[in-house]
Amino acid sequence: MACCHDDHCSDTGSVRELNTPQWRRALWIALAINAGFFIAEVTAGAAAGSASLMADALDFFGDAANYAISLGVTGMVLAWRARAALVKGWTLIAFAAWVLCSAAWHAWSGTIPRAEVMGAVGAAALVANGGVALMLYRFRAGDANMRSVWICSRNDAIGNLAVVLAAAGVFGTGTGWPDLVVATIMGGLGLQGGWQIVRQARAELRQPATGLVAAE
C-alpha cells in the first residue's frame, strides 16, 4: 500500500512510492482538463442561468487548484502532504457551503435555466471527468493527499451526471427545481468528501514522524 501505518513502513519509503512519473503525469492531465472546463462552465453557466453548472464550474476551479497543490507537495514527507490535504478538505467544505447558499438564492428568485445548454455542457464534462476518475482510480488507496484527488475526481463525475439528469428534468417540467436539487446534491457530496479528507489528514498528522531524519 502507498500509505502504511505500521512500524515496518517509513515515511521515506512512502515518499519514493508516491513521487512517481505516473502519478505526476496523471495530475498534470487532470489539472489541464479541470482548468479548461472551469472556463467553459463559467461561460455556459452564466449564459444558461444554471445554478448546477455554476456550481460545477467552481468545482472545476477548486479541483484545478487542488491538483496544482498536489503537484507541489508530491515527493515531500507525509506531514507536508497531510497539511496540503487538510487545506484542500476545508476548501471543499467551504465550496459546498457556497453551493448550498447559491441554490437557496436561485430557489428564492425562481430562476429557470436553459436545459439545452445544461445538457450539452454537462455531457461533455461527464466524458472528461469520467476519464480523469478512471485514470486516478489506481491511486484511491494512497495517503490523504492522494485520496483527496481521487475523491474530487469521483465527485466531479457524479456531479456531471447529475447535471445531465437535471437538464432533462428542467426540459420536462419547465421549472428550475431539478437544477436546484442537483446543486444541493453537489453541496452534500462536497461536505462529505471534504470531511473525509480532513479526518484522514488529521490522523496522518498525529502519526509519529518516522523516517524524517533519513528523508533529510
Backbone torsions as a table, in degrees:
resi	resn	phi	psi	omega
1	MET	NA	149.5	-177.9
2	ALA	-70.4	-29.4	-179.5
3	CYS	-122.9	114.5	-177.1
4	CYS	-106.3	155.1	-177.2
5	HIS	-130.0	28.1	177.3
6	ASP	-123.6	178.8	-174.8
7	ASP	-74.3	-8.1	-174.9
8	HIS	-99.8	3.9	-179.4
9	CYS	-125.0	112.6	-178.1
10	SER	-89.3	160.3	178.2
11	ASP	-66.1	-31.1	179.1
12	THR	-62.1	-42.6	178.3
13	GLY	-63.6	-39.7	179.5
14	SER	-62.6	-39.8	179.9
15	VAL	-59.9	-44.8	-179.4
16	ARG	-63.3	-39.3	-178.8
17	GLU	-68.3	-36.0	-175.5
18	LEU	-83.4	-27.8	-178.4
19	ASN	-88.1	68.1	-177.4
20	THR	-111.9	154.4	177.0
21	PRO	-58.9	-35.9	-179.3
22	GLN	-63.6	-42.7	-179.6
23	TRP	-66.2	-45.8	-178.6
24	ARG	-67.2	-39.2	177.9
25	ARG	-63.3	-41.5	178.1
26	ALA	-62.0	-40.1	179.4
27	LEU	-66.1	-41.1	179.4
28	TRP	-63.9	-41.7	178.1
29	ILE	-63.3	-45.8	179.7
30	ALA	-62.7	-39.5	179.0
31	LEU	-62.2	-45.9	-179.1
32	ALA	-63.6	-43.5	-179.4
33	ILE	-64.3	-44.3	-177.5
34	ASN	-69.4	-38.3	177.8
35	ALA	-64.0	-41.9	179.1
36	GLY	-64.9	-43.2	-178.9
37	PHE	-74.6	-23.6	173.2
38	PHE	-59.8	-49.1	-179.6
39	ILE	-62.7	-43.9	-178.4
40	ALA	-64.1	-42.3	-175.8
41	GLU	-78.6	-29.2	173.6
42	VAL	-60.8	-46.2	-179.7
43	THR	-64.9	-47.9	-177.4
44	ALA	-69.4	-39.3	-179.4
45	GLY	-64.3	-41.1	178.2
46	ALA	-66.4	-40.3	-179.2
47	ALA	-68.9	-35.8	-176.4
48	ALA	-88.4	-14.1	-175.9
49	GLY	66.4	36.7	-175.4
50	SER	-103.9	122.6	177.2
51	ALA	-67.7	-38.3	-177.8
52	SER	-70.6	-36.4	177.4
53	LEU	-67.9	-41.5	178.2
54	MET	-65.1	-38.3	176.8
55	ALA	-64.4	-41.0	178.7
56	ASP	-65.9	-35.2	177.9
57	ALA	-64.0	-44.2	177.2
58	LEU	-64.7	-33.9	176.9
59	ASP	-63.2	-43.1	176.7
60	PHE	-60.3	-42.6	179.3
61	PHE	-62.9	-45.7	179.5
62	GLY	-62.0	-39.0	-179.9
63	ASP	-70.0	-38.7	177.3
64	ALA	-59.9	-42.7	177.1
65	ALA	-64.5	-39.3	179.2
66	ASN	-64.2	-41.6	178.6
67	TYR	-65.5	-37.3	177.8
68	ALA	-63.4	-42.1	177.8
69	ILE	-63.8	-41.9	-179.7
70	SER	-61.7	-39.4	176.8
71	LEU	-63.6	-35.3	-179.3
72	GLY	-69.2	-32.8	-176.1
73	VAL	-100.4	-5.1	177.5
74	THR	-60.6	129.2	-178.2
75	GLY	96.6	-10.9	177.1
76	MET	-83.0	168.2	179.9
77	VAL	-67.2	163.7	-173.7
78	LEU	-56.0	-39.6	-176.8
79	ALA	-59.9	-41.9	-179.6
80	TRP	-70.8	-37.6	176.6
81	ARG	-65.2	-37.5	179.0
82	ALA	-67.7	-38.4	177.6
83	ARG	-63.8	-41.4	177.3
84	ALA	-62.4	-41.9	178.3
85	ALA	-64.1	-36.5	178.8
86	LEU	-62.7	-43.0	177.1
87	VAL	-61.6	-43.7	179.8
88	LYS	-64.5	-38.3	179.9
89	GLY	-62.9	-47.1	179.4
90	TRP	-67.4	-33.3	175.9
91	THR	-63.8	-41.5	178.3
92	LEU	-63.9	-39.0	177.5
93	ILE	-64.9	-42.4	178.6
94	ALA	-63.5	-41.9	177.2
95	PHE	-60.8	-42.3	179.9
96	ALA	-61.5	-39.9	178.2
97	ALA	-63.6	-40.0	178.3
98	TRP	-62.8	-42.1	179.9
99	VAL	-59.8	-45.1	-178.8
100	LEU	-64.7	-40.1	177.2
101	CYS	-65.9	-40.0	178.5
102	SER	-63.7	-40.9	178.6
103	ALA	-63.0	-39.9	178.3
104	ALA	-63.4	-40.1	179.4
105	TRP	-64.7	-43.9	179.2
106	HIS	-65.5	-34.7	176.7
107	ALA	-63.9	-41.2	-179.7
108	TRP	-68.4	-37.5	-176.6
109	SER	-84.8	-13.3	177.6
110	GLY	71.4	35.6	-179.0
111	THR	-67.3	135.7	173.7
112	ILE	-116.1	107.9	-176.2
113	PRO	-76.1	168.3	178.0
114	ARG	-86.7	110.4	-172.8
115	ALA	-64.2	-36.2	-176.2
116	GLU	-67.5	-36.3	177.8
117	VAL	-69.9	-43.8	177.8
118	MET	-56.3	-46.8	-176.5
119	GLY	-64.9	-45.0	-177.3
120	ALA	-65.9	-47.9	-178.5
121	VAL	-69.1	-41.1	179.1
122	GLY	-61.7	-39.4	179.7
123	ALA	-66.7	-42.6	178.5
124	ALA	-63.1	-42.0	179.4
125	ALA	-66.3	-35.0	178.9
126	LEU	-63.7	-43.4	178.5
127	VAL	-61.9	-45.0	-178.7
128	ALA	-64.9	-48.4	-177.1
129	ASN	-72.4	-30.3	175.0
130	GLY	-61.9	-40.8	177.1
131	GLY	-65.0	-40.9	178.6
132	VAL	-64.7	-43.6	-179.6
133	ALA	-61.6	-42.1	177.4
134	LEU	-64.5	-39.0	-180.0
135	MET	-65.1	-36.5	-177.1
136	LEU	-91.7	-2.0	-175.7
137	TYR	-58.4	-36.4	-177.3
138	ARG	-67.2	-17.7	-177.3
139	PHE	-100.4	7.3	-171.8
140	ARG	-66.6	-23.0	-175.3
141	ALA	-98.5	16.5	-179.3
142	GLY	-80.9	-154.2	-179.4
143	ASP	-74.4	-176.0	-176.4
144	ALA	-61.2	-36.3	-179.9
145	ASN	-66.0	-45.8	176.3
146	MET	-63.2	-44.3	-178.3
147	ARG	-63.0	-35.7	179.9
148	SER	-64.4	-37.9	177.7
149	VAL	-65.0	-43.4	178.1
150	TRP	-63.8	-44.1	-179.4
151	ILE	-61.5	-41.9	179.6
152	CYS	-62.3	-45.0	-179.1
153	SER	-66.9	-38.5	178.1
154	ARG	-63.9	-46.3	179.9
155	ASN	-62.9	-36.3	178.6
156	ASP	-62.0	-47.7	-178.7
157	ALA	-62.1	-42.4	177.4
158	ILE	-63.2	-42.7	179.4
159	GLY	-63.7	-39.4	178.7
160	ASN	-63.9	-42.1	177.3
161	LEU	-61.7	-40.1	179.0
162	ALA	-64.8	-36.4	177.6
163	VAL	-62.9	-42.6	178.1
164	VAL	-61.1	-44.4	178.6
165	LEU	-65.7	-36.4	178.0
166	ALA	-65.0	-38.9	178.1
167	ALA	-60.2	-42.0	177.3
168	ALA	-64.3	-38.9	179.1
169	GLY	-66.7	-41.6	177.6
170	VAL	-63.3	-42.8	179.3
171	PHE	-63.1	-40.9	-176.3
172	GLY	-76.4	-33.1	-175.9
173	THR	-100.2	-21.1	-177.2
174	GLY	71.8	18.4	178.5
175	THR	-125.2	167.0	179.3
176	GLY	-92.4	1.6	-175.0
177	TRP	-62.8	-39.6	176.9
178	PRO	-58.7	-37.1	177.4
179	ASP	-63.1	-41.2	-179.3
180	LEU	-70.2	-36.9	177.9
181	VAL	-62.3	-43.1	179.6
182	VAL	-63.9	-43.1	178.9
183	ALA	-60.4	-38.7	178.4
184	THR	-66.5	-42.2	177.3
185	ILE	-60.8	-43.3	179.9
186	MET	-63.7	-37.1	175.9
187	GLY	-63.7	-41.1	178.4
188	GLY	-65.1	-40.4	176.6
189	LEU	-62.8	-38.5	178.8
190	GLY	-64.4	-42.8	177.9
191	LEU	-62.1	-46.0	-178.4
192	GLN	-64.7	-48.2	-178.9
193	GLY	-65.0	-41.6	178.9
194	GLY	-62.0	-41.1	180.0
195	TRP	-68.7	-36.4	175.5
196	GLN	-60.0	-44.1	-179.9
197	ILE	-64.4	-45.3	-179.3
198	VAL	-61.0	-43.9	-179.0
199	ARG	-61.5	-46.4	-178.4
200	GLN	-68.6	-39.1	179.6
201	ALA	-63.4	-41.4	177.5
202	ARG	-62.7	-40.3	178.7
203	ALA	-63.3	-40.9	179.7
204	GLU	-69.0	-33.8	177.9
205	LEU	-68.8	-23.7	178.7
206	ARG	-83.8	-8.0	-179.3
207	GLN	-71.2	150.8	174.8
208	PRO	-60.8	141.9	-176.1
209	ALA	-80.1	65.6	-179.3
210	THR	-75.6	142.2	174.5
211	GLY	83.5	0.2	-176.4
212	LEU	-69.3	-37.1	-179.8
213	VAL	-65.0	-43.3	179.7
214	ALA	-64.5	-34.2	-178.0
215	ALA	-67.0	-30.1	179.7
216	GLU	-75.3	NA	NA
